[in-house]
Amino acid sequence: MKKLLTGNEAIARGAYEAGCLVAAAYPGTPSTEILENISQYDEIYSEWSTNEKVALEVAAGASIAGARALVSMKHVGLNVAADPLFTIAYEGVNGGLVIVTADEPGMHSSQNEQDNRLFAPHAKVAMVEPSDSQECKDFIKHAFEISETYDTPVIFRVTTRVCHSKGVVELGEREEVGIREYVKDPKKYIMVPANSKVKHIEMETERIPRLREYSNNSPLNRIEWNDRKIGIITSGACYLHAKEVFGDTVSYLKIGFSWPLPDKLIKEFAQGVDKLYVIEENEPYMEQFIKAMGIECIGKEIFSACGEINPQIIREKILGEKVESPYKLDIEVASRPPALCAGCPHRGIFYALSRHKNKVVVTSDIGCYTLGAMPPLGMGDTVICMGAGITAGIGFDKVNKMADRNKKVFGFVGDSTFFHSGITGLVDAVYNQSNMVVVILDNRITAMTGHQENPGTGKNIKGIEAPQIDIEAIVKAIGVKEENIRVIDPYKMEENISAVKDALAATEPFVIITKQPCALIKEVQRRRAGLYCQVNQDKCKKCKTCLRIGCPAISMKDNVVSIDTAQCNGCQVCLQVCPFDAIEFFGEEVM
C-alpha cells in the first residue's frame, strides 16, 4: 500500500512499523506533527512532555526498561535535552532509542539556525539523515536497529524541507519486537565517576570503531557512479536539490548515516572523480572532515553557511547559471509583518503596559506573545529562549538597580512555556528577591505550534481528560504572596490597567496571570461566531486610538476607520479603548 505523507508523518509511520512502544516530545516547528501522528497509533504510548529534557529522560527510561522509544524536538530543543543526551551516550541503551532533531535552515520559525549534526560527534552517538518521506519511514527502522546493535542512542536529523515536504511512501506492517528483558546493571546505567570512566573507554575503543566500520558498509551511505568529471557529496534535502539540477550527469556520494562519517567510502569516491563538491546547509560539517583527510573539495567557498540551499543556488554556484523564475506577478504583494491575531487575548495586557513605555523593560519569551514586540504595541526588549522571559528579567532587574534606572521589568511567558521552563525562573525570582513582574499569559493551549495540549489544558495528547495543573496554585506554592498576585480577564481593559498599576507599585515579586483561551481554538470560534464590533462613523473622530492596539481586523483607508467583521471575534478591546464610544458591539455569545 502506498500513501502520500510528509516527512513528519512518515517518521511517525516508521516508528509504528519498527515496533516503537514509547514516544515523547515537546512541540516545536518543524517537528510538531511527528508526535501528533504517533499519538494516533494506540500501540504506542505517547505524551506531550513538559519540556525536551523531560521527553528525552522519559524515552531513555523506557529504553533502559527494554522498550523501543522515540523522542522528537526542534533543533533548539536538543539544547534543552543535551544534559541527559551526553550521559545516555555513555550508558547506551537496552531497547532502541531514537532522538529526532528537526533543524531549521532559514529560520522560518526559530530564533537561531544551529546545525545539530555537530551534536553527534560531540556526544559521540550515531546519526542518521533521510532525504525524503520514504527514507524517513525506512531510516527510522534502521535507526532502531543501529541503536540496539551498537548500544547507542541514535540522532535522527531532519530539516524543515524534509519534515514538511510530501512524497509517496510504501507502507509496511508493524513488527512487534516486544520488550527486552531488563537486567539490573549499575555499572552500565549508574553514571558515577567510577562507572563513567569505564564506559567512556568502552565507547572510544569498542563502540565507535564498530560504528565507523558500519558507516563504511552501511546501506544508508551509497555511491552513485555516473560521469566522473564532477562528484558531489551531500545528504538530506540537498541530495534532492542536487539531483534536480544535475540528474544523472554527475556522480554522487549520498550520506544517510552521518556519524561517524564513512572515511573509506569518502576516499574511494574522491579518488574516482575529477572535481569534488560538498553540498550541505549551514555548517561545513562534512567538508571539514573531508579536508582533514587531505582531500581537496569545494564547499563553503561558494555556498553560504546562512540560510537554505535550493536548486537555483546550486545551479548558480556550480554552473554559473542564474535562472529567472518562470512565475511572475502582475503586482507585488504587500509585505505583511507578523501580528497578534484578531481577538488575541494577549493584546489587552500589552496595550495596558504600552501606556507606560518609558517606565518599563519587557523581557519576552518564545510563543505568540513574542509578537507583542511588534509595532504599534512595541512591548519587547529581549527574546532569548524558553523560560528566559523570567530569568533574563531577573538579571535585567538587578542591573537596573545597580545603574539606578527607574524602570520596572515585566517578564512575559505563556502557560506552556511556564510549565516548560518558567517555574524554575519564578522560584529564582522569589528566592533572590527580584522586584520584577512576571506575566503568565494563560490561553489554555500551546498556541504558536498549532494548538497542542499542555499540563494546564486538562487534556492529554490524545484529547482525553487529564489532571489540570493550576498555575495560580503553583505561583502561591513557590512563595509569591497572595496580595502580589492578580488573576485577570485580559479582554477587560479595566482589569489590565489595574493589574499593571499595582505591579508598577509593587516592591516584591509580582505575578499577573491572564486567563482567556486562544481565539483560534475551534470551540472558542464556534462559541463566539457572530460576535463582532463595528465603527459608528457618525461618532468616530479619526483619533486612531483603536489602531494603537495593533488588531489586524481594524484598518484605516481614505480617512475612514473600519473593522473587518470576518476577522473580528467580538473581544471588545477596541471598544473599551475608544475615547468617543464610536465602536459598537453586536451579537450574543453562544455558551
C-alpha positions in Angstrom: 0.0 0.0 0.0 1.3 3.5 -0.9 0.4 6.8 0.7 1.3 10.4 0.3 3.0 11.5 3.5 5.0 14.4 4.8 8.4 13.6 6.3 6.9 14.0 9.8 4.0 11.7 9.0 6.5 9.2 7.6 8.7 9.3 10.7 5.6 8.5 12.8 4.7 5.6 10.5 8.3 4.4 10.7 8.2 4.4 14.5 4.9 2.4 14.3 6.3 -0.2 11.8 9.5 -0.5 13.9 7.6 -1.6 16.9 8.2 1.5 18.9 6.3 1.4 22.2 7.0 4.8 23.8 7.2 8.3 22.3 7.6 11.7 23.9 8.1 15.3 22.7 7.6 18.9 23.3 6.0 20.6 20.3 8.2 22.9 18.1 8.2 23.7 14.4 9.2 21.9 12.3 8.9 18.7 14.4 5.5 19.0 16.0 3.5 16.8 13.7 5.7 13.7 14.4 4.1 13.2 17.9 0.7 14.3 16.7 0.8 11.5 14.2 2.3 8.9 16.5 -0.4 9.6 19.1 -2.9 8.2 16.6 -1.3 4.7 16.9 -2.8 3.1 20.0 0.1 0.6 20.1 2.5 3.4 21.1 2.3 5.2 24.5 2.7 8.9 23.6 2.9 12.1 25.6 3.5 15.8 25.3 6.2 16.2 27.9 6.7 19.5 29.8 10.0 20.1 28.0 12.5 18.4 25.8 14.8 17.3 28.7 11.9 15.6 30.3 10.9 14.0 27.0 14.3 12.5 26.4 14.5 11.3 30.0 11.1 9.6 29.7 12.3 7.9 26.5 15.6 6.9 28.0 13.9 5.3 31.0 11.6 3.4 28.6 14.7 2.3 26.6 16.6 1.1 29.6 13.4 -0.8 30.7 13.5 -2.6 27.4 11.2 -0.8 25.0 11.9 0.8 21.7 11.5 4.6 22.4 11.5 7.7 20.3 11.7 11.4 21.3 11.3 14.3 18.9 12.0 18.1 19.1 13.0 21.1 17.1 16.7 21.9 16.9 16.8 24.3 19.9 15.0 21.6 21.9 18.1 19.5 21.8 20.0 22.2 23.7 17.5 21.7 26.5 17.9 17.9 26.2 21.7 18.0 26.0 22.2 17.2 29.7 20.7 13.7 29.5 21.9 13.1 26.0 25.6 13.3 26.9 25.2 10.9 29.8 22.9 8.5 28.0 25.6 8.3 25.3 27.9 6.7 27.8 25.3 4.4 29.3 23.9 3.1 26.0 20.5 1.5 25.6 18.5 -1.6 26.1 15.6 -1.1 23.8 16.4 1.1 20.8 16.4 4.9 21.5 16.0 7.3 18.6 16.2 11.1 19.1 14.7 13.2 16.3 16.1 16.7 15.9 14.3 18.8 13.3 16.7 21.6 12.3 15.6 24.7 10.5 17.9 26.2 8.0 16.4 29.6 7.1 14.9 30.2 10.5 11.3 30.2 9.3 10.0 29.9 12.8 13.1 29.8 15.1 15.4 32.1 17.0 18.6 30.7 15.6 19.9 28.5 12.8 22.1 25.9 14.6 23.3 22.8 12.9 22.6 19.8 15.2 24.8 17.4 13.2 27.5 18.8 15.4 25.9 17.2 18.4 26.7 13.7 17.1 30.5 13.9 17.2 30.3 16.0 20.4 28.1 13.4 22.3 29.6 10.6 20.2 26.4 9.0 19.2 25.3 7.5 15.9 23.5 9.8 13.4 21.1 9.1 10.6 19.8 11.6 7.9 17.0 10.9 5.5 16.3 12.9 2.3 12.6 12.3 1.6 9.5 10.8 3.1 10.2 7.2 2.1 13.6 7.4 3.7 12.1 9.0 6.8 10.0 5.9 7.3 12.6 3.4 6.3 15.6 5.0 8.1 13.6 5.2 11.4 13.5 1.4 11.3 17.3 1.3 10.6 17.9 3.7 13.4 16.2 1.5 16.0 18.3 -1.5 14.7 21.5 0.5 14.8 20.7 1.7 18.3 20.2 -1.9 19.6 23.1 -3.4 17.6 25.7 -0.9 18.7 24.3 0.0 22.2 23.9 3.7 21.4 21.2 6.4 21.1 20.8 7.5 17.5 20.2 11.1 16.5 17.8 11.2 13.6 18.4 14.6 11.9 15.9 16.1 9.6 15.3 19.7 8.3 12.2 21.8 7.6 12.0 20.7 3.9 12.3 17.0 4.8 9.7 17.4 7.6 7.1 19.2 5.6 7.5 18.1 2.0 5.3 15.3 0.8 6.2 12.1 -1.1 4.8 8.7 -1.9 5.6 6.2 0.7 5.4 2.4 0.5 3.8 1.3 3.8 4.7 -1.9 5.6 3.4 -3.9 8.5 4.2 -3.3 12.2 6.9 -5.5 13.6 6.1 -6.5 17.2 9.6 -6.6 18.7 8.3 -6.7 22.2 10.0 -5.6 25.4 13.5 -6.7 26.1 14.4 -8.2 29.5 15.7 -5.6 31.9 18.7 -6.8 34.0 19.9 -4.6 36.8 23.3 -3.4 35.8 24.6 -0.5 38.0 27.9 -0.3 36.1 26.1 0.4 32.8 23.3 2.6 34.0 24.5 4.5 37.1 26.9 7.2 35.9 29.0 7.9 39.0 32.6 8.7 38.1 34.0 5.2 38.6 31.5 3.8 36.1 31.6 6.7 33.7 35.4 6.3 33.3 35.0 2.7 32.2 32.0 3.5 29.9 33.9 6.3 28.2 36.8 3.9 27.4 34.4 1.3 26.2 32.8 4.0 23.9 36.1 5.1 22.4 37.7 1.6 22.0 34.8 -0.6 21.2 31.6 1.2 20.1 33.0 4.0 17.9 35.3 1.7 15.9 32.4 -0.6 15.3 30.2 2.3 14.2 32.9 3.5 11.9 33.1 0.1 10.2 29.3 0.1 9.9 29.3 3.6 8.3 31.7 2.4 5.6 29.5 -0.5 4.8 26.1 0.9 5.6 23.3 0.7 3.0 22.4 4.2 4.1 25.6 5.5 2.5 25.9 4.9 -1.2 27.9 5.9 -4.3 26.0 6.6 -7.5 28.6 6.5 -10.3 27.7 8.5 -13.4 30.0 10.9 -15.3 33.1 11.3 -13.1 34.1 14.8 -14.0 32.1 16.1 -11.1 31.5 14.3 -7.9 29.1 15.6 -5.2 29.0 14.5 -1.6 25.7 15.5 0.0 22.9 14.5 2.4 19.3 15.3 3.4 17.3 17.6 1.2 20.5 18.9 -0.6 20.7 15.5 -2.3 17.3 16.0 -3.9 18.2 19.6 -4.9 21.4 18.4 -6.5 19.6 15.6 -8.4 17.1 18.2 -9.6 20.0 20.3 -11.1 22.3 17.6 -12.4 20.2 14.4 -12.7 22.5 11.5 -13.7 25.2 13.7 -15.3 27.4 13.7 -12.2 28.4 11.2 -9.6 27.1 11.3 -6.0 28.1 10.0 -2.6 24.8 10.2 -0.7 25.3 10.2 3.1 22.5 8.8 5.1 24.5 7.6 8.1 26.4 10.7 9.0 28.3 9.9 12.3 30.8 8.5 12.2 31.3 9.6 8.6 32.5 6.9 6.2 36.1 7.7 5.8 37.0 4.8 3.4 34.0 5.4 1.3 34.8 9.1 1.0 38.3 8.4 -0.1 37.1 5.9 -2.7 34.7 8.4 -4.1 37.1 11.3 -4.1 39.7 9.3 -5.9 37.1 8.4 -8.6 36.1 11.9 -9.6 38.0 14.9 -11.2 36.4 17.6 -9.1 34.6 17.3 -5.8 31.9 19.4 -4.3 30.3 19.2 -0.9 26.8 20.5 -0.8 25.4 20.9 2.8 23.3 23.5 4.6 24.7 25.6 7.4 28.0 24.3 9.0 30.8 22.7 6.9 30.3 19.5 8.9 31.2 17.0 6.1 33.5 19.4 4.4 35.8 19.9 7.4 36.0 16.1 7.9 36.9 15.6 4.2 39.5 18.3 4.2 41.0 17.0 7.4 41.7 13.8 5.5 43.8 15.8 3.0 41.1 15.6 0.3 40.6 18.7 -1.9 36.9 19.7 -2.2 34.8 22.8 -2.8 32.1 23.7 -0.3 31.6 26.8 1.8 33.9 28.8 -0.6 30.8 29.0 -2.8 27.9 28.0 -0.5 26.8 30.2 2.3 26.6 28.9 5.9 23.5 31.0 6.3 20.0 30.0 5.1 18.7 27.2 3.0 20.2 25.7 -0.2 17.9 25.2 -3.2 18.3 24.1 -6.8 18.6 27.7 -8.0 21.6 28.3 -5.7 23.3 25.1 -6.7 22.8 25.9 -10.4 24.2 29.4 -9.9 27.2 28.5 -7.7 28.4 25.4 -9.6 27.3 26.0 -13.2 27.3 29.8 -13.1 23.7 29.9 -14.5 21.2 32.2 -13.0 17.7 31.2 -13.8 14.8 33.6 -13.6 11.7 32.3 -12.0 9.1 31.4 -14.7 6.3 32.7 -12.3 5.8 36.4 -12.3 3.1 38.5 -10.6 1.5 41.5 -12.2 1.7 43.3 -8.9 3.9 42.8 -5.9 2.0 41.6 -2.9 2.4 44.0 0.0 4.6 42.6 2.9 2.6 41.5 5.9 4.6 41.6 9.1 3.5 39.1 11.8 1.0 40.3 14.3 -1.2 39.1 17.1 -4.4 37.6 15.7 -7.6 39.5 15.8 -9.2 38.8 19.2 -5.9 37.5 20.7 -6.3 37.6 24.5 -2.7 38.8 24.9 -3.5 42.2 23.3 -5.2 43.8 26.3 -2.3 43.4 28.7 0.3 44.6 26.2 -1.8 47.6 25.4 -2.2 48.5 29.0 1.5 48.2 29.6 2.3 50.2 26.4 0.8 53.2 28.1 3.9 53.1 30.4 6.5 52.6 27.7 9.1 54.9 29.3 8.8 53.2 32.7 9.2 49.6 31.8 11.5 47.0 30.3 9.9 43.9 28.8 11.8 40.6 28.7 9.7 38.4 26.5 9.8 34.7 25.5 9.1 32.1 22.8 5.5 32.0 21.8 2.7 34.0 20.2 3.3 36.8 22.7 6.7 37.4 21.2 4.7 39.4 18.7 3.8 41.9 21.4 7.2 43.4 20.5 5.9 44.4 17.0 4.6 47.9 16.3 2.3 49.5 17.3 2.4 47.8 20.7 6.3 47.7 20.9 6.3 45.7 24.1 9.5 43.7 24.0 13.2 44.3 24.8 14.6 40.8 24.7 13.7 37.3 23.4 16.3 34.6 24.1 14.8 31.1 24.7 12.1 29.2 26.5 11.8 30.5 30.1 14.2 33.5 29.7 11.2 35.8 29.8 11.5 35.4 33.5 15.2 34.6 34.1 16.6 37.3 31.8 14.2 39.7 33.6 15.8 38.8 36.9 19.2 39.8 35.6 17.9 42.9 33.9 16.2 44.0 37.2 19.4 43.6 39.2 21.4 45.7 36.8 18.6 48.3 36.6 19.1 48.7 40.4 22.9 48.9 40.1 22.6 51.6 37.4 19.8 53.4 39.3 17.5 53.2 36.4 13.9 53.8 37.4 12.4 51.1 35.1 10.3 48.2 36.1 11.0 44.8 34.5 8.0 42.8 33.2 8.8 39.3 32.1 6.3 37.5 29.9 5.8 33.8 29.5 2.9 31.7 28.1 1.2 28.9 30.0 3.0 26.1 28.1 6.3 28.0 28.5 5.7 28.4 32.2 5.4 24.6 32.6 8.3 24.1 30.2 11.0 26.2 32.0 9.3 29.1 33.6 8.6 27.6 37.0 12.3 27.4 38.0 12.7 31.0 36.9 9.9 32.1 39.2 11.5 30.2 42.0 14.7 32.0 41.4 12.9 35.4 41.3 11.2 34.7 44.7 14.3 33.2 46.3 16.6 36.0 45.2 14.0 38.7 45.9 13.7 40.2 42.4 11.5 43.2 42.2 10.3 42.2 38.7 6.8 41.4 37.4 6.1 38.0 35.9 3.2 38.0 33.4 1.8 34.5 32.7 -0.4 34.5 29.6 -2.7 31.5 30.1 -4.5 31.0 26.8 -5.3 27.3 27.6 -3.2 25.8 24.8 0.3 25.6 23.2 -0.8 28.0 20.5 2.1 29.0 18.2 2.9 25.4 17.3 -0.6 24.6 16.3 -2.7 24.0 19.5 -1.2 21.2 21.4 -2.3 20.3 24.9 -0.2 21.1 27.9 -0.4 20.4 31.7 -2.8 23.4 32.1 -5.4 22.4 29.5 -7.0 19.4 31.2 -6.4 17.1 28.3 -3.5 14.8 27.2 -2.1 14.3 23.7 -5.0 12.1 22.7 -7.5 14.7 23.8 -8.5 12.5 26.8 -9.3 14.3 30.1 -6.2 14.7 32.3 -5.4 16.5 35.6 -5.3 20.2 35.0 -2.4 21.8 36.7 -3.3 25.1 38.5 -0.9 27.9 37.6 -2.1 30.2 40.4 -1.6 27.4 43.0 1.9 26.8 41.7 2.7 30.6 41.9 1.4 30.6 45.5 3.3 27.5 46.4 6.5 29.0 45.1 6.1 31.8 47.6 4.6 34.7 45.8 2.4 36.5 48.3 -1.3 36.4 47.6 -1.5 40.2 47.7 1.1 40.2 44.9 -0.9 38.0 42.5 -3.6 39.3 40.1 -5.7 36.8 38.0 -7.4 38.8 35.3 -9.6 38.6 32.2 -7.4 40.2 29.5 -10.5 41.2 27.5 -11.4 43.5 30.3 -9.3 46.6 30.0 -10.1 47.9 33.5 -8.6 44.7 34.9 -5.5 45.0 32.7 -4.9 48.7 33.6 -5.5 48.0 37.3 -3.1 45.0 37.4 -0.3 47.0 35.6 -0.8 49.9 38.0 -0.5 47.6 41.0 2.5 45.8 39.5 4.4 49.1 38.9 3.9 50.0 42.6 5.0 46.6 43.9 8.3 46.2 45.9 8.3 42.4 45.8 8.0 39.7 43.2 4.6 40.3 41.5 2.7 38.0 39.2 -0.1 38.7 36.8 -2.0 35.7 35.3 -4.2 36.5 32.3 -6.9 33.8 31.7 -8.7 33.7 28.4 -8.5 30.9 25.7 -6.8 31.4 22.4 -9.2 33.0 19.9 -8.4 30.3 17.3 -9.4 27.3 19.3 -12.2 25.7 17.4 -14.6 25.5 20.4 -13.9 29.2 21.1 -14.5 30.2 17.5 -17.8 28.3 17.5 -18.9 29.9 20.7 -18.0 33.4 19.5 -19.2 33.1 16.0 -21.4 36.0 15.0 -19.8 38.4 17.6 -18.3 41.5 16.1 -17.6 45.2 16.6 -18.3 48.0 14.1 -17.3 51.6 13.9 -20.1 54.2 14.2 -18.9 56.6 11.6 -21.0 59.4 13.0 -19.2 59.2 16.3 -15.7 58.4 15.0 -13.2 61.4 15.4 -10.4 59.7 13.5 -8.2 59.9 16.6 -6.6 56.5 15.7 -6.6 55.2 19.3 -8.1 51.9 18.1 -5.3 51.4 15.7 -2.7 51.5 18.5 -3.9 48.1 19.8 -2.5 46.5 16.7 -5.5 44.4 15.8 -5.4 43.3 12.1 -9.2 43.5 11.9 -9.0 47.3 12.2 -7.8 49.5 9.4 -7.9 53.0 8.1 -8.4 53.8 4.4 -9.2 57.1 2.9 -9.5 58.6 6.4 -12.2 56.0 7.3 -11.6 53.6 10.2 -13.3 50.2 9.7 -13.4 46.8 11.3 -13.4 43.6 9.2 -16.2 41.6 10.7 -14.9 38.4 9.2 -11.8 38.7 11.3 -13.4 40.2 14.5 -14.5 37.9 17.2 -16.0 40.5 19.4 -13.3 40.7 22.1 -14.2 44.3 22.6 -10.8 45.6 23.5 -11.1 48.2 20.7 -14.5 49.3 22.1 -13.0 49.8 25.5 -10.1 51.9 24.4 -12.1 54.2 22.1 -12.4 57.6 23.9 -15.5 58.6 22.0 -17.7 55.5 22.3 -17.5 55.2 18.5 -17.2 51.4 18.4 -20.3 49.3 19.0 -20.7 45.6 19.8 -23.1 43.2 18.1 -24.2 39.6 18.7 -24.6 37.3 21.6 -22.1 34.7 22.8 -23.3 31.1 22.4 -22.4 29.1 25.5 
